[in-house]
């Protein structure tokens, strides 16, 4: 797995391992250690509806943004 990521996917290792990253350490440490907040946001948006038309999705998204 590691060999594949290092040779073919140049961003995977730096995204997971700070010494291989160009992100400054203070910014790296300021980022959350989990994606729980992002997952919660998806859950909340999906409560408003899924499988909507493009226009319906835009309108629901706007309504969601207005509430937040």
Buried (B, 14 or more C-beta within 10 A) or exposed (E): EEEEBEEEEEEBBEEEEEEEBEEEEEEEEEEEEEEEEEEEEEEEBEEBEEEEEEEEBEBBBEEBEEEE
